Amino acid sequence: MSESASGLLASGERVAAYSADAVRAAEKPLLEEGLPLMRWAATALADIVAQQLAARPGRVLVLVGAGDNGGDALYAAADLCGVAERVDVVLVRDRVHRAALDAAVAAGARVRSASEVRGELAEYVLVLDGILGIGRLADRRLRGGARALVECVLGLEKQPLVVAVDLPSGLDPDDGTADAAVLAADVTVTFGALKSGLVRGRGPELSGRVHLVDLGLGPYLQLAHPAVTASVEVVRVTAPQRR
């Protein structure tokens, strides 16, 4: 393995990938201990995005959903306000992680409507996709305003860099199925464990370079059977607070 800017690059190694249920079960005891997994994940995410911005500085657009995935994106947005030229946040659902939103706004992020940013999409150098994570959903397809905004980004002549939070929104975390309205990521920052949907179906096509952030789930993942093992390239990262 060779060194990368943010961790160890495992090339061709067979890596265990887990179902969303297995990852949630592994997270549960740590959350019950009160460990701030979301903040750890968000700090690592912001560090990786900052590396992208160092090579390509400019404005960042953060697409935020209702669940913990949106919380990860918002806390990362707060950290990125000191790095990016500007950080704009679009809430694609009425429900939001309030503490994370307050942190982002306090740091200088601007909350804007989808209609406001639609005409300015070409001005963003990077889109942080925090719409959907591994929450239980019968249908993973993007809908409504989230789908319309993603389709607008897909229609740009010059695509921004896309960093997916945990996995590209609209990609099934277990089987890797997805429809057309998914932002193909240049980088996916996944937390705790590799999700099986990242290596199955359309996962490899949509996920780009995968960074796997260690949140300390290892002992609990040993209690679960991997959904699949695959020979994939993964950048292994330890959350800054755990180093």
C-alpha positions in Angstrom: 0.0 0.0 0.0 1.2 3.5 -0.7 0.6 6.7 1.1 -2.1 9.2 0.0 -2.8 12.7 1.2 -5.5 11.6 3.6 -4.7 8.0 4.5 -3.5 4.7 3.2 -4.4 3.6 -0.3 -5.4 0.0 -0.5 -5.2 -1.0 -4.2 -6.6 -4.3 -5.3 -7.1 -5.5 -1.7 -10.2 -7.5 -1.0 -12.3 -5.3 1.3 -15.4 -6.4 3.2 -18.6 -4.5 2.4 -21.6 -4.5 4.7 -25.4 -4.0 4.4 -26.9 -0.8 5.7 -28.6 -2.8 8.6 -25.2 -4.2 9.7 -23.6 -0.7 9.7 -26.5 0.8 11.7 -26.2 -2.1 14.2 -22.5 -1.5 14.6 -23.0 2.2 15.2 -25.7 1.7 17.8 -23.5 0.7 20.8 -21.1 3.6 20.1 -24.0 6.1 19.9 -25.4 4.7 23.1 -22.1 5.5 24.7 -22.5 9.0 23.6 -19.7 9.1 21.1 -20.1 11.9 18.6 -19.9 9.9 15.4 -21.5 12.5 13.3 -19.0 15.2 14.3 -16.1 12.8 13.7 -17.5 11.9 10.3 -18.1 15.5 9.4 -14.6 16.6 10.4 -13.0 13.9 8.2 -15.4 14.8 5.4 -14.4 18.5 5.6 -10.7 17.6 5.6 -11.1 15.6 2.4 -13.2 18.3 0.7 -10.6 20.9 1.7 -8.0 18.8 -0.1 -10.1 19.0 -3.2 -10.5 22.8 -2.8 -6.8 23.3 -2.4 -6.3 22.1 -6.0 -9.5 23.8 -7.3 -10.6 26.7 -5.1 -13.9 28.3 -5.3 -17.5 28.2 -4.1 -19.1 25.1 -2.6 -22.8 24.1 -2.8 -24.1 21.8 -0.1 -27.2 19.8 -0.8 -28.8 18.8 2.5 -31.4 16.1 3.2 -33.5 15.5 6.3 -31.5 12.7 8.0 -28.1 12.2 9.6 -26.5 12.4 6.2 -27.7 16.0 6.0 -26.3 16.6 9.5 -22.9 15.2 8.4 -23.0 17.6 5.4 -24.0 20.6 7.5 -21.3 20.1 10.1 -18.8 19.7 7.3 -20.1 22.9 5.7 -19.4 24.8 9.0 -15.7 23.6 8.9 -15.4 24.5 5.2 -16.5 28.1 5.7 -12.9 28.9 6.6 -11.5 27.2 3.5 -14.0 27.8 0.6 -14.6 31.1 -1.2 -18.2 30.7 -0.2 -20.5 28.0 1.2 -24.1 27.9 0.1 -26.6 25.4 1.5 -29.8 24.2 -0.1 -32.2 22.3 2.2 -34.1 19.9 0.0 -36.5 18.9 2.7 -38.4 20.9 5.4 -37.0 18.7 8.1 -33.3 19.3 9.0 -30.7 18.5 11.6 -31.2 21.7 13.5 -28.0 21.8 15.6 -25.9 21.1 12.5 -27.7 23.8 10.5 -27.2 26.3 13.3 -23.4 25.4 13.3 -23.2 25.9 9.6 -25.0 29.3 9.6 -23.0 30.5 12.6 -19.8 29.7 10.7 -20.9 31.7 7.7 -22.7 29.3 5.4 -25.7 30.9 3.5 -29.0 29.0 3.3 -30.5 29.6 -0.2 -33.4 28.2 -2.0 -33.1 25.8 -5.0 -34.6 28.5 -7.2 -32.0 31.0 -6.2 -29.0 28.7 -6.9 -30.4 27.1 -10.1 -29.2 30.0 -12.2 -25.8 30.1 -10.5 -24.9 26.4 -10.6 -22.0 26.9 -13.1 -20.3 29.1 -10.5 -19.8 26.3 -8.0 -16.6 24.4 -8.2 -17.7 21.6 -5.9 -21.1 20.1 -4.9 -21.3 18.2 -1.6 -24.1 15.7 -1.9 -25.7 15.1 1.5 -29.3 14.4 0.4 -29.7 10.7 1.2 -27.7 8.3 3.3 -28.3 4.7 4.5 -31.6 5.4 6.3 -34.4 2.9 5.7 -36.3 3.9 2.6 -38.4 1.6 0.4 -37.7 3.7 -2.7 -34.3 5.3 -3.0 -35.1 7.5 -6.0 -34.8 11.2 -5.6 -38.1 13.1 -5.8 -39.4 16.6 -6.0 -37.1 19.5 -5.6 -34.1 17.4 -4.8 -34.5 15.5 -8.1 -35.0 18.7 -10.1 -31.9 20.3 -8.7 -29.8 17.2 -9.3 -31.0 17.1 -12.9 -30.0 20.7 -13.3 -26.5 19.9 -12.1 -26.3 17.0 -14.5 -27.3 19.2 -17.3 -24.4 21.6 -16.8 -22.0 21.9 -19.7 -19.0 21.8 -17.3 -19.6 19.5 -14.3 -18.4 20.6 -10.8 -16.5 18.2 -8.6 -19.0 16.1 -6.7 -18.2 14.7 -3.2 -20.8 12.2 -1.9 -21.5 12.0 1.8 -21.5 8.3 2.7 -22.8 7.3 -0.7 -24.2 9.1 -3.8 -27.8 10.0 -3.1 -30.2 7.7 -5.0 -27.8 4.8 -4.9 -29.2 1.8 -3.0 -26.7 1.1 -0.1 -27.2 -2.6 -0.4 -27.6 -3.7 -4.0 -26.2 -0.7 -5.9 -29.2 0.0 -8.0 -30.0 3.6 -9.1 -32.0 5.5 -11.7 -30.8 8.3 -13.9 -31.1 11.1 -11.4 -27.9 10.5 -9.4 -24.8 12.8 -9.2 -21.9 10.6 -10.1 -19.3 11.4 -7.4 -15.6 12.1 -8.1 -15.1 11.2 -4.4 -17.3 9.3 -2.0 -16.5 9.7 1.7 -18.1 6.7 3.4 -18.2 6.3 7.2 -17.5 3.4 9.5 -17.7 0.6 6.9 -17.8 0.1 3.2 -21.4 -0.2 2.1 -22.1 -3.1 -0.2 -23.9 -0.8 -2.7 -20.7 1.0 -3.4 -19.2 -2.2 -4.9 -22.3 -3.7 -6.4 -24.5 -2.7 -9.4 -23.9 0.9 -10.4 -21.9 1.6 -7.3 -18.4 1.5 -8.9 -19.7 3.7 -11.7 -21.2 6.3 -9.5 -18.9 6.4 -6.5 -15.5 7.6 -7.8 -12.6 7.4 -5.4 -13.9 5.9 -2.1 -12.5 7.2 1.2 -13.4 5.0 4.1 -13.4 6.9 7.4 -12.7 4.7 10.5 -15.1 5.6 13.3 -14.2 2.6 15.5 -16.9 0.2 14.3 -14.4 -2.6 13.7 -15.2 -4.7 16.9 -18.9 -4.5 16.2 -18.6 -5.3 12.5 -16.9 -8.5 13.5 -20.3 -9.7 14.8 -21.8 -9.3 11.3 -21.2 -11.2 8.1 -20.0 -9.0 5.2 -22.6 -8.8 2.4 -19.8 -9.1 -0.1 -16.0 -8.8 -0.3 -14.6 -7.1 -3.4 -11.2 -6.2 -4.8 -11.5 -2.4 -4.7 -9.3 0.7 -4.3 -10.1 2.4 -1.0 -8.4 5.3 0.7 -8.5 4.5 4.4 -8.8 7.5 6.7 -8.9 7.8 10.5 -11.3 10.4 11.8 -9.1 13.3 13.1 -10.5 13.1 16.6 -9.5 9.4 16.9 -5.9 9.8 15.8 
